[in-house]
Amino acid sequence: MHKQVLRLFDPGVRLYFVVLILFAAVTAYFNYYVAAAEFVLIILLFFIVRAIGRKRQKTVIRYLDQMTAQVGGTTRENVISFPLPIVVIRLESGIIVWGNDSFRAITDHREHILDTSLSALVPGFSTKWLIEGHEECPQDVPLGGRLYKVRGTVMHSEPRNALLASLVWVDCTELVSLQRERALSRLVVAVVLLDNYDECLKNTSDSQKSSFLAAIDEHVSAWARPAGGILRKFDRDKYLFLFEERFLRQFIEGKFAVLESVRSVKGADGVAASVSIGVGKNNQNLAEGFSFAQMAIDMALSRGGDQVVVKDRTNFEFYGGRTKGLEKRTKVKSRVMANALSRIMADSSLILIMSHRGCDLDSVGSASGLVCAARKLGLKAHFVIDMETTVATALVRRLQKLEEYSDVFIEPQEAIVMADGNTLLIVVDCNRPDIVESSQLLQSINKIAVIDHHRRSAVYIDTAVLSFHEPYSSSASELVCELLQYICDPGDLLRTEAEALLSGIVLDTKNFTMHTGVRTFEAASYLRGAGADTISVKKLFQIDLGSSVARSDIVRNAQVIRRNIAVAPVDAPVDRTIAAQAADDLLGISGICASFVLFPTEGQIMLSARSLGGINVQMICEKLGGGGHQTIAGAQIRNATLQEAVQKLAAAIELYCQENYIEA
C-alpha cells in the first residue's frame, strides 16, 4: 500500500538527476575538481528532494486518512483507486498536492501535476465557493469537452494547520444535455388575438368578411408553420398556438413577423388589421400556460394592442407595440364602469383619491371630477396630495377657494390615519404602485379602484377591485368625464371643476394636437357645456419670464442624435413643467421626431420624453425604468450622474432602433 502511494506521489524528477549526472561526468573529462563538486551538489539535492517528497507524502497520507475516517467502511486504498476524479489542493494558493489517476486522465496530464496551480489545468476555475463555506461549485465546470459538477471538502493539515481541500469531479455532461433538451421541448402556450376585429369587419358583406378572415388565417398559419406546432382557431378572433420552447427564440429574433405581415390585410373601410399575441412559458402544465397567455393578452391590450407579451412565472417581456393604439368608439364599457364605481363608492365609509408623485393638471383635474361624483352620491371625498411637490399649484389654489373644497386636499400621513377597513382608494392617472403619492397608503387599503390612460408596465396595481384602464384615451380627465356623464346631472359639475378637467385634457393632448380621438372632443364639448372657460384654462399654463427664458435655454443647448432625435441635458434643477414644455418645443423644430430632456432633482435624474408618433418613447423609457405613452413618457434614473444618464439614454435609444430596424 505504501509503495502505491509513493508511486502516485513520485515528483517525476529522476530524468533530471540522470541529466545532471551525465553533465557532471562530462565535466570530469575537463576538470576533476569541478566535477567532484557537482557530484556533491547532486547528492545533496537528491536528499533534499527526497525529504520534501516524503514530507509531502506524509501530509497527503495523513489527509487521506483523515478524509476516509469520516466515511465508514472507506479505506485509503479505496480513495486512491476511486473511479471518480479527485484532487487535493492547498486552499489558499490553489496548488495541487495530489491527484488520482482519474483526475490526471481528464486533465490529460499523466505526469508533473504536483505543485501545479489548479487554475492552470482548468482555466477559469475558482475555489471562492469553498472559501465561502459552500460544498458544491455553483456552476458546471467545462473541461476537455465535458461538464463536471465539483464538490469539495476543507480540512486542516498538521502540523502547520494549513487548509487543504479535496475536490471530487462528477461528469454531468449527459445529465445537462437531457435537462437542456427537456427545457427546449417544453410546450409554450400562445394566444393570437385579432384585436380590431369589429373595426375591420364593419360594413362588410359576407364574401368580404370571408376573404378578410381567410387572409388573416393564411398570415398567421404561415408564421406558425416553421415551429411544427398546433394552431387552432377557438373563437371568431382568437387562435390557440402550442409549440416547443426551442422555437420561441426564433420568433423573438424574427421580431414576431406576423405583427407586420397582417397589417397588409385591410377591411372594407381601409382599416389595417392588427394582432396581439400573449405567450405563456415556464409553466408547470398546459392549464397554467394558458392562464399565463391570457394574462399576457390582457397586458398587450392594456398597452394598446398590436404587440407581443411573453409571461413567465415572474415577469413580462414586451415586443412590438410601435403603432398607435386604435380608439374604440363604443361607450358601453364607460357606462358599465360608471355603474360599478357608483356602487363601490356608495358602499364605502370613506373615499380617498390619489395620483402619482408630483401630480399635474391631469391628476388634479380627474380627482376634482371624482370629488363631484362623490358629492352627487352624498359622500365626502379627499384628494391625497403633497403640496410641496405638485406642479399644479395654481389649480389647487383655485379649487381651495371653493366652499366645497375647504377640506378636500389632505397630506398622505393624514389619509393613513383617517383610513379604515371600508375605505375606498381611487388611483387616478397612474397604474404603477412604485410611483404613487404614498406607497404606504396604497398598501394599507384593501379596496382599490384604478382609472388610468397610461400603457400598462410590467409592474402595475394588480389588486384593484375595479380597473378602468384605456390606453387609447388622451388623459385620465377624459375618462372621468365619460364616467361623470352617467353619474351626475349636467348642472352638478362646478365651473372650476369643469375647467380643471379641461386643463388636464389640454395638458396631455398638447392643445388637442397629440393623442387626440373622437371621444376627446366629446369630453371637451361636455365640459364646455358645463361652463368651462378656455381663457381661464389658458391662464393655468402661463409661466413667468424667468421660466420662459429657462425653457429657451434648454432648447438652445439641445443636441441632435441619429439625425432626428433631440437630447437636451440640463445641469441645474428645473421645474418639471418647464422641462416638459421644452420637450414639446423641440418637436416644433423641423426634422425632429422625438425629444428628451434630462435634469437633476432630489438626487436623481428626471427624464421627460416626447414624440410625434414615429418613435415610441414609452418603449425607450421602459428600458430606463419609466413608462408612459407612445408619444409622451418619462423616467427617473437613480444612482447616476447627468452624464451617465445621458449615456444610458443613448444606449436605450440605440437598442430601440436596432430592435425596430430604424436606420441612423
N, C-alpha and C positions, 0 to 999 in steps of 0.2 A: 504493500500500500504506500509506504513512504517513498519508495523508488518511483512509483507512478506520479506522486506529487512532485518529486524532484524533476522528473522528465517534463511535466507540464510547466514548471516554473524555470526551466533552463533558459537563461538570458540569450542563448544563441551567440555567444562571443568566442566560441572555440576557433572559428575560422580566423578571427582577428589575432589570436595568440599564435596560431600557426604562421601567419604572415610576419608577425613580429620576430619569431624565432628564426625564420628564413632570412629576414633582413639583418639580424644580429650575426648569423653565420656568414653572410656575405661580407659584413663589416670586418669579421675576424681575418679575412684574407688580406685586408689592407692595414688593420690596426688591432692588435690583440687586446690592448688595454681598453679601448673604447668598446670593443665587442663584449669584454667581460662586464663592463659597467651596464651595458644594455641588457645582458642576461640577468644581472642582479635586479634591475628595474622591472624586467618582465616577471621575475619570480614574485617580487613584492606586489606588483599589480595583480598577479593571479590570485594571491591570498586575499588581497583587499576585495576583489570582485567576488571571490568565493564567500567571504564573510558577509558581504552585502546581500548576496543571493540567498545564503542560509537565513539571514535575518528576515528577508522578505518572505521566505518560505514559512518560517515560524509564525510570522504575523498573519499570513493568509490562512495557514492551517488552523491557528487559534481562532481566526474569524469564522472559518468554515465550521469548526466545532461549535462555536457559539451560535451560529445560524442554525445548524442542524439540531442543536439541543432543544430549540423551540418547537420543532416538529417531531412528534412521537414517531418512532419507527424509521426515521430517516438517518442515514449514515453519511460520513464524508465521502465514501465511495459512490453513493447514490448521487450526491451533488456533483461530483466531478464527471460522472458519466451521464448526467441528466440530459435527456434529449433536447430540452429547450435551451436556447442560448442564454448564458448567464455571464455577467461581467462584474467584477468588483473594482470600484474606483475610490480614490480619495475625494471626498465630497467638496472640500474647499478648492481644489485645483482641477478636478476632473481627470486626473492622471490614472491610467489603468494599472491596477495592481495584479489582477489575474483575470483570465477569461477561459472558459472551457472550449472544447473543440467545436461545439456547435456555434458559439459566438465567432470564433475565428473563421468558420466557414461562411457565415452570412456577410462578414466584412471583407472576405477574400484576402485575409492576412493570416496565413498559417504560422508565420514567424514574426518576431520582433513587434509584438503589440504591447509588451510591458513598457512602462514609463512613457507611453504614448498618450496624448490627450484624446479623450473620447470624442471630442468635437472634431478632431482631425479625421477620425474614421467615419463619423456620422455627422456630416456638415449640417449646421443649423440646430443641432440638438442641444437642449439646455436642461440643467438639473435644478432650475429655480423652484419647480414644483415640489421637489424633495425637501429643499431648504424651508419652504413654507409649510411643511408638515403633511403634504398630500401623499397618498400611497400609489397613485396612478397618474401617468402623464396625461394631461387633458387633451392632447392631440394625438392622432395616429402618426407614427414616425415612418416616413418613407426611407427605405434602404434597399439598394440592389434591385429596384423594380418591384419591391413588395412593400406591404404596410404592416407595421407592428404596433401592438399595444404594449407599453412598457410599464411594469410595476416595480416598485423599489422599496427597500428596507434599509434604514440607517441604524448603525451600531457603533459603539465606541471600541477602539482598538488599544490594547495595553502594549507597552507601558506608558506611552506618551498620550494616551487617551485621545488619539486623533479620530476623526469621524470617517468611517468607511461606509460605503453604500453598495449593496448588491442589486443589480438590475436584471430582471427576467424579461426576455423579449418573446412575445407571443404573436405568431403570424396570424393576422386577421384579414388578409387580402380578400379571400373568398367571402368572408362574412360582410365586409364593407361593400363588396361588389353586389351581393344579394340585397343588402339594405338599400343601396342606390337604385337598383332595378325595381325594388318594391315601391320606393318613393316615386319613381318616374312612371310606374304603371298604375298609380292610384287614380281613381276616377274623379275628374273635375266636373262639376255641375254648372252649366251656364244657361241663363235665361235671356233670350234675344227678344226685345220688345220694339215693335214699330210704334214709336212714341207720338207720332202725329197722324194716326190712322184716320180719325174723324175729319181732320182738316184736309187731308189728301183726297178723301173719297166723297167730299161734299159736292152735291150737284153733278154726280156722275151717273151714267147709265150702267146697267148690269154688265154689258160687254166691256165697257171701260174699266169697271171695277175688277172684272176677271183678269183683264190684261195687266192691270196695275199690280194685283196681288201675285200673278204668275211671275212678273218681272222681279218682284221682291223675293219670292221663293227661289228664283234662279240665282240671284246675287248671294243670298245667304247660304244656299247649298254649295255654290262654287267656293265660297270662303271656307266652309266647314269640311269640304270633301277631303283635303290632304291629311286631316287628322284621323280619318278612318273611324270616326265615332258614330254615335246615333243621334240623328237630328229629326225631331218630330214636332209638328205644329199642334199645340194643345189648346189654343184659343184663337179667336179671329185675328189677333195681332201679336201672338206670343209663340215662341219656339223654345223647345227644350233640347239642349245640346249636351251630350255626355261624351267625354273624350279623356284620353290618358294625359297625365300631367306633363309628360315629356314634350307635348306639342304646345303647351301654354307659352313657353319661352319663344317659340317660333311666331306665335300670334303677336306677342309683345314686340318682338323685333320687327315684325311687319306692320307695326302701328295699327293693328286691327283694321286692315284694309277695307273691311266691309263697311266701316263708317263712311268712307269716302265713296265707295262704289255705289251704294244705294242712293246717294244724292243725285245720281244721274236719272233716277226714276222720278217722274213728276206727275202730280194729279191733274185733274181737268182744269183747275184754276192756276196751274203753273207752280203749285207748292211742291218743293222738293221733299222727298221722303227722307226721314232720318230714323236711325235705330239707336237704342241704348242697350247695353249688354251688362248683365250682372253675373259675375263669376264667383263661385264658392269653391275654395280649395282648403287643403289640410283638414278635411272633415273626417270624422270617425266613421260615418256611414252616409248613405245617399240622402237620407232624410235631413241630416244636418247640413249636408252640402246644398240641398235645395233651399233650406232656410237661409244659409249664407247668401245664396244667389238672389233670393227675394229681397233680403236686406240691401244687397248691393244695387239692385234695380231701384229700390226706393231712394237710395242715396243719389243715384245717377239722375233720377227725375227731379229730386230736390235741388240739384245743381244746374238744371236747365235742359237735361237730356242731351242726346247726340254725343254720347261718350261711353266709356267702359269703366266699370268699377270692379275691382277684384277684392274680395273679402276673405280673410282667413280667420283664425281664432282670435287674433289680437288687433288687427288694424285693417285699414282700407288703402288701396292703391288706385290712382286715377290715371286714365289715359284718354286722350281726345278732349272734347269739350271746347273746341275752338270757335264754334259758331254760336250766335246769339240764341238764347232760349226763345222758343216760339210762344207768343202770347195766346193764352186760352181766352175765348170770348164768352164762355158761359159763366153765369153768376150763381149757379146752383150751389157750388161749394161755399161761396160767401154767405149765402142765406143759411145754410146748414151750420156753418161756423158761428154765425151771429146768434142763432137759437141756442146752440150748445154753450157759448160763452155766457149768454144771459142766465141760463140755468145754473152754471157753475158759480157765477158771481152772486146770484140770489141765495145760494146755499152756503155762502161763506160768511164768517163773522167779521173778517177784515180783508180789505183789498189793498195790496201793495203793488206798485208798478216800478220796474227797474229797467235800466238800459245798460249800455256798455260804459266803461270808464271814459271820462271826458265827453259826456253826452253832448250832442249837437242839436241843431234845429229840428231834424227829423225825429230824434229821440223825444225831445220835449213836446213837439207837435203831436206825435202819435199818443204820448202819455196824456196830453190835455184832452184828446178825443175820448180816451177811456175814462177819464175823470167825468166827462159829460155823460157817458153811458152809465156809470155808477150812480150819478146824480139822478138820472132818469129812473133808475130802479130803486131809488130811495136809499142808496148806500153811500158811505163815505170812502173815498179812495185817497191814498197818499202816494206821492212820487218820491222814490229814494234817489237822492242826488248829492253829490259832493260839490258844493258851491265854489270850491277853490279850483277845481279842475275843469268845470264845464266851459264850453266855448259858446254857449247860448245864453250868456248872462243877460243880455238886453231883453230877450224874450221872457226869461224867467221873471225879471223885474216887472215887466209889463203885466204878466199874469198875476203876480203877487199883489198888484194894486186892486184886483177884483175881490169883492167880498167873499165870493165862493172859493177863493184860493188862499184865504188867510192862513190856513194851517196845512195846506196840501203838500208842500215841499218839506221833506224831513231828511236828516242825516242817516247814514247806514246803521250806526250804533243805536239810534233811537228806534229804527224799524225793527231791529233784532229784539229789543226789549218789548215792543208792542205786540209782536207776533205770537200767535197761539196755535193750537193743533188744527184749527179750522181756517187758517189764514190762506188766502189765495194770492200767489205771487205771479204777476203777469210780466214777462220779459219781452220788451219791445226792441226792435232794431238790432237784434243780437241773437245768435243761437249757440255761441261758444261759452262754456262755463268758465273758461280761464280769463275772459276779458270783461265779465260783468262788473258792475259798480261795486258789488260786495259778494265775494265768493262765500263768505261765512253765512250771509243771509240766504243765499241760494241753497246751501247745504242743509240749512235748518228748517226749510219749508218743504212739506210733503206734497202740497197741491200747487202745481206749476202749470202755467199756460205760456206759450211762446207765439209771438206774432212778429215775423221777420221776412225780409225780402232778400237777404244775402245768400249766396250759394253756400250750401252746407259743406263744412270741412269734415275731416276725419274725426275730429273731436267736437261733439255737439251735445246739447242738453237732451239726453235720451230718456229722461224720467217725466216728461211733460204729459199731463192728462189731456191736454188739448194743444195741438200744434197747427197754426195757420201759417204755413210756410210756402210762399210763392216767389221763386227766384226770378220770374219774368216781370214782377211788379217793379215799378220805379222806386218805391220807398215804403217804409213802414206806415207813413202817414196816409198813403193811398189805400193800403189795406184796411186801416182803421176807418177811413171814410166809407168804404164799402160795408163794413160792419155796422156803422152808425145809421146807414140808410134803412136797416132792418130792426134797429133797436130804438132809435129816437125819432121824434117828430121833427119836421123842418125847423120849428121855432125853438127847439131845445138847445141848440148849439149857440153858445155865445159868440159874438163877433170876434172877440180876441182869440177864442179857441179856433174859430174858422181860419183866422189869419195865421195862427200857429201851425195848423195842419197844412195850409197852403205854403208856408215858408219851408216846411220840411220837403214838400214835393219840389219846390223851386230849387232847393239846395241840391237834392240828389239827381235832378234832371238837368242841372245847369241851364236854368231858364227854359225848360221844355225842349232842349236840344239833344240830350243824351238819355238813352234807356227809357224812351217815352213810347207808350202804346195808347190804344183807344181808351182803355179804362183810366189812364192817367188824365186825359182831358175830361172824361166824365166826372172824375173825382174833383177836378178843379172847377168844373161847372157847378157841381153840388155845393162846393164851398163858396163860390162867388154868389150863389143864390142865398147862402146863409149869411151874407153880409161882409165877406172878406174883402178888404180894400187892398188892391195891388200896390198902391203907393205906400201904404203903411207897411206892407210886406217888404217892399224895396228898401225902406229905411233900416230894416233889420240887418241888411247886408252892407250898410255903409261902414267905411273904415276911415280912420284919421289919416292925416297927411303922412305921418311917420310910417305907418303901416303900408301905405301905398308906395312910398319910396323903398321900403324893405322888400316888397314884392317885386318891384322893378329890378332891384339889385340881384335877386335870386334868378330872374330870367336872364339878366345880362351875363351872369357868371356861369350859365349852363354850358355843358359840353355835349356834343353830338357824337354818338357811337353807332356803328352799323348803319350809318347814313340817315336814319330816320327815327332814332331814339334819343331823347334829350335826358341827360342826367345832371341834376343841379345839387351838389353838396353844399351845405351851409355850415360854416364854422361855429357860429354863435346860435344859442337857442332863439327860436322864433315862435310866434303864435301858430297853432295848428291850422287855424283858418287861413292865415296868410300863406302858409306853405301849400295848402290845398288850392287856393286861388292862383298861386304862382304856377302850380302844375297844370291848371286849366289854361292859363295864359300861354304856356309853352305849346299847347296843342294848336294855338292860333298861328303859330309860325309855319310858313309854307314848307312842306316836305316832312314835318314831324307827325308821326302817327302814335307815339307813346311817350310819356314823360314821367320822370321820377325825381322827387325832391326829398333829400335826406337832411336831417338836422338833429342835433343832440338835445336831449331833455331828460332830466331826472336820472342820470346815469345810464341811459340807453340811447340808441339811435332810432328816431322815428322815420318812417318811410311813407310818403304819400304818392300814389301812382294813378295815372290817368291814361286813357287810350281812346282812340276813335273807333275801335272795334276790330281792326285788323290784327292786333296783338292782344292776347288775353292776359292782362296784367294780374288777374286773380291767380292764374297758374304760376306766374313768376313769384308773386308774393307768398304763395303757399310754400314754395321752396325755401323761403326765409322765415317760415313760421307764422305767416299772416294769412290774409284771405280777403274776400270782398266779392266784387262783381267782375265781369269780363272787362268793363270799361272803367270801373272805379274800385280801387283796392288799396290796402295799406298793410304795414307790418311794423313790428317792434323788434329791433335787432339788439339783443342784450350781449354783454361781455365783449364788446368790440369798440374800437375807436372809429372815428368817422372814416378814415382811410380804409380800415379793414372792412367796414360796412359797404363802402363803395366797391371794393374788390369782390365781396360776397355777392353783391347785386349784379356786377358784371358777369360773374360766373353763372349765376342763375339765369340771366338773360341769354348767355351763350348756350347753356344747356337746353333752355326752352326752344331756342331757334334750331338747334340740332334735332331735337325730338320732333319738331314740326316742319322740318325741311325748309326753313326760312333762310334764304341766302343773304350774305353780308352785303 
